[in-house]
Amino acid sequence: MWGLRSPSAPTTKHSNTAAETSLVNKPKDDYTAAEAFSLTWLMWGLRSPSAPPKQPSSPSRPSRAGRDHSADEYLAKGLFFHEDLVQVGKTLTLYFPVAASAPLGLLPRRVADAIPFSASSLPATLARLGIANDSAQAAAMEETLYMCELPQKAGEAAKFCATSLEALVEGSMAALGTRRIRPVTSGLPRSGAPKQPYTVRAVHPVDGASFVSCHDHDYPYTVYMCHNTPSTRAYMVELEGARSALAVTVAAICHADTSSWNAEHVSFRILGTKPGGAPVCHYLPYGHNLWVNMEANRSSS
């Protein structure tokens, strides 16, 4: 109904598979759903050496701390960009991974609320869903629960995890302090697209008093981790691929105040900036969503 999992389909003026393939230069096993979840980690800055993933609570469960992060920089270079590039005629080099899909999809609240959702109740949840304690899926679930139970970071006005559409909408309304909200998503292909330069064809500022960004996490059913950060600007940006001519519209988020961010956040290395420096922008991947407070026009600051 909200269109959160099926944004408007992008258009392709023509297809040139050979040209697209030559552009990629991607690491091995690039087209995997795991990349989509990696984007969430990169945006949140949880891949820095000072904030490693939590070790598994069960000795038999695989550790996610030792997972291969060799593709992170490749992904980050196709995710983050400077705000001064959000202008008609400018060029952004972006990469859109294959969309990640939770096996059980977005559950109705009555179903989701009947399933325990906490690190302490993980064994019961695994048993209920028929997931082996020593599986990679169990490790991913523990990691998601750990992240959901982390306190909000400095600079965040609110943080919550939502396990149903109802919880997503109500949590966003509570964080924004109003019932007058609307969702914004990127129109991207589920199948992803190779990294390539995109020309900015149009820019539409998203009006609103404040925003809540919600990001997919790795779980058997859809789980969003949402946060409300001040000093943020949002845009809908129409793009056209320089070689494949893939036409997409992305929701772009620009964080104007990064003074409280971890200095090791990967975006600073990619963009050559530092905490408190130039704004850090990123696009919203497929299925992620932005909730807009429509109570007042967004300030220009």
C-alpha positions in Angstrom: 0.0 0.0 0.0 2.8 2.4 0.9 5.0 1.1 -1.9 7.9 0.7 0.5 9.1 -2.6 -1.0 8.3 -1.8 -4.7 9.4 1.6 -5.6 8.5 2.9 -9.1 10.3 0.9 -11.7 13.3 2.6 -13.3 13.5 2.8 -17.1 16.3 1.7 -19.4 16.6 3.5 -22.8 18.8 0.7 -24.2 20.8 -2.2 -22.9 24.5 -2.8 -23.4 25.5 -5.8 -21.3 29.1 -5.8 -22.5 29.6 -2.2 -21.7 28.0 -2.6 -18.3 30.1 -5.6 -17.4 33.3 -3.7 -18.4 32.4 -0.9 -16.0 32.1 -3.0 -12.9 35.6 -4.2 -11.9 33.9 -5.5 -8.8 35.2 -7.9 -6.2 34.4 -11.6 -6.3 30.8 -12.5 -5.4 29.7 -8.9 -5.9 26.1 -9.6 -6.7 24.9 -11.0 -3.4 22.1 -9.9 -1.1 24.8 -9.5 1.7 26.0 -6.4 0.0 22.6 -4.7 0.5 22.9 -5.3 4.3 26.5 -4.1 4.2 25.3 -0.7 2.9 23.3 -0.3 6.2 26.5 -1.0 8.2 28.4 1.5 6.2 25.8 4.2 6.6 25.7 3.7 10.4 29.5 3.7 10.7 29.5 0.3 12.5 32.3 -1.2 10.4 35.0 0.9 12.0 37.8 -0.9 13.9 36.6 0.7 17.1 33.1 -0.7 16.8 33.4 -4.4 15.7 30.3 -6.6 15.6 29.4 -8.3 18.8 30.9 -11.8 19.3 28.2 -14.6 19.2 26.7 -15.5 22.6 26.7 -19.2 21.6 30.1 -20.9 21.1 28.6 -23.0 18.2 27.3 -20.0 16.3 29.5 -18.5 13.5 31.2 -15.2 14.4 30.2 -12.3 12.2 33.2 -10.3 13.5 35.5 -12.1 11.3 33.5 -11.7 8.1 35.2 -10.5 4.9 34.9 -6.7 4.7 37.2 -6.5 1.6 34.4 -5.1 -0.6 33.4 -2.3 1.9 35.5 0.4 0.3 34.2 -0.6 -3.1 30.6 -0.3 -1.8 31.3 2.9 0.0 32.7 4.6 -3.1 29.3 3.9 -4.8 27.3 5.1 -1.8 28.7 8.4 -0.4 29.1 11.7 -2.2 29.5 15.4 -1.7 26.4 17.7 -1.5 27.8 20.0 -4.1 27.4 17.2 -6.7 23.6 17.3 -6.2 23.1 19.8 -9.0 21.8 19.4 -12.5 24.6 18.5 -14.9 26.9 17.1 -12.2 28.1 13.5 -12.2 27.7 10.9 -9.4 29.4 7.5 -9.5 27.0 5.1 -7.8 26.6 1.4 -7.3 23.2 -0.3 -6.7 23.6 -3.8 -5.2 21.0 -6.6 -5.7 18.1 -5.9 -3.2 18.0 -8.0 -0.1 14.8 -9.8 0.6 13.7 -11.2 4.0 12.4 -14.8 3.4 9.1 -14.1 5.3 8.7 -10.6 4.1 7.0 -7.8 6.0 4.8 -9.4 8.6 1.4 -8.1 9.9 1.7 -6.6 13.4 -0.3 -9.4 15.1 2.1 -12.0 13.7 5.3 -10.0 14.3 4.3 -9.1 17.9 3.8 -12.8 18.7 7.5 -13.5 18.0 10.0 -12.5 20.7 12.4 -9.8 19.5 15.3 -9.4 21.9 18.8 -10.8 22.3 17.8 -12.6 25.5 14.9 -14.4 23.8 16.9 -15.4 20.6 17.1 -19.1 21.5 13.3 -19.2 21.7 12.9 -17.3 18.5 15.3 -19.6 16.7 13.3 -22.6 17.9 10.0 -21.0 16.9 11.2 -20.2 13.4 13.0 -23.5 12.9 16.5 -22.0 12.5 19.6 -23.9 13.6 21.5 -22.3 16.5 24.8 -22.8 14.8 23.7 -21.3 11.4 24.8 -18.2 9.6 21.2 -17.0 9.8 21.2 -17.2 13.6 24.4 -15.2 13.7 22.9 -12.5 11.4 19.8 -12.4 13.7 22.0 -12.0 16.8 23.9 -9.2 15.1 20.6 -7.4 14.1 19.2 -7.7 17.7 22.5 -6.4 19.1 22.3 -3.3 16.8 18.7 -2.7 17.6 19.4 -2.8 21.3 22.3 -0.3 21.1 21.5 3.1 22.6 21.0 5.9 20.2 24.2 7.5 19.1 25.3 11.1 19.8 23.5 13.4 17.4 20.4 11.1 17.0 17.1 12.5 18.2 15.5 9.1 18.2 16.2 5.4 17.3 14.0 2.4 17.1 13.5 -0.9 15.3 10.3 -1.8 13.6 9.1 -5.4 12.8 5.9 -4.5 11.1 4.4 -1.8 8.8 2.3 -0.6 11.7 5.3 -0.3 14.0 7.2 1.5 11.3 4.6 4.1 10.7 3.8 4.6 14.4 7.4 4.8 15.4 8.1 7.4 12.7 5.1 9.4 13.9 6.3 9.3 17.5 9.9 10.3 16.5 8.6 13.2 14.4 6.0 14.3 16.9 3.1 14.3 14.4 0.7 12.1 12.5 1.2 14.1 9.3 4.0 12.2 7.7 4.7 10.7 4.3 7.2 8.1 3.0 9.9 8.7 0.4 11.8 5.9 -1.3 14.3 5.5 -4.2 13.1 4.1 -7.5 15.8 1.4 -8.1 15.9 -2.0 -9.8 15.7 -5.0 -7.5 18.3 -6.7 -9.6 20.8 -3.9 -8.9 23.0 -2.1 -11.4 26.8 -1.9 -12.0 28.9 0.9 -10.6 29.0 3.7 -13.2 28.8 7.5 -13.5 25.3 9.0 -13.5 24.5 12.4 -14.8 22.1 14.5 -12.6 19.1 15.4 -14.7 16.9 17.0 -12.0 17.0 17.8 -8.3 13.8 18.1 -6.1 14.4 19.2 -2.5 12.2 17.3 -0.1 10.3 19.7 2.1 9.6 18.9 5.7 10.5 19.9 9.2 12.6 16.8 10.0 13.2 13.2 8.8 13.3 9.7 10.0 15.5 7.3 7.9 14.7 3.5 8.1 17.2 0.9 6.9 16.7 -2.9 6.2 18.5 -5.4 8.5 19.3 -9.1 8.1 16.5 -11.1 9.7 14.0 -13.8 8.6 11.3 -11.2 8.3 11.6 -7.5 7.4 13.1 -5.5 10.2 13.9 -1.8 9.9 16.3 0.2 12.1 15.2 3.8 12.1 16.8 7.0 13.4 16.0 10.7 13.4 19.0 13.0 12.9 18.9 16.8 13.0 20.6 19.1 10.5 19.7 16.8 7.6 18.7 17.8 4.0 16.9 15.4 1.6 16.5 15.4 -2.2 14.9 13.4 -4.9 17.5 13.2 -7.6 16.8 12.0 -11.2 19.8 10.3 -12.7 20.8 8.8 -16.0 23.6 6.3 -16.4 26.5 7.6 -18.5 26.9 4.3 -20.4 24.0 2.0 -19.7 21.5 4.9 -19.9 19.6 3.5 -16.9 17.3 6.1 -15.6 16.6 6.1 -11.9 15.4 8.4 -9.1 17.1 8.2 -5.8 16.3 9.7 -2.4 19.5 11.4 -1.3 20.2 12.3 2.4 22.8 14.9 3.3 24.0 15.1 6.9 25.1 18.7 7.5 26.3 18.2 11.1 28.8 15.3 11.4 30.6 16.8 14.5 29.5 13.8 16.7 30.4 11.1 14.2 33.2 8.6 14.7 36.4 9.9 13.1 36.8 6.4 11.6 33.5 6.5 9.7 34.3 5.2 6.2 32.6 8.2 4.6 35.3 10.5 5.8 38.0 8.5 4.1 36.0 8.2 0.9 35.1 11.9 0.7 38.3 13.3 2.2 36.6 15.1 5.0 36.4 14.8 8.8 33.8 15.2 11.7 32.3 18.6 11.6 33.5 19.1 8.0 31.6 19.2 4.7 28.1 17.5 4.6 28.1 13.7 4.0 25.5 12.5 1.5 24.3 9.0 0.6 21.5 7.6 -1.4 18.7 5.4 0.1 19.1 1.8 -1.2 16.2 -0.2 -2.5 13.6 -0.9 0.1 14.9 1.7 2.6 12.6 4.6 3.3 12.6 8.2 4.6 9.6 9.5 6.6 9.0 13.2 6.2 7.4 15.6 8.8 4.9 17.6 6.8 4.0 20.0 9.6 6.2 22.8 8.4 8.6 23.6 5.6 12.1 22.4 6.0 14.5 25.2 7.0 17.2 26.1 4.7 19.9 25.5 7.3 
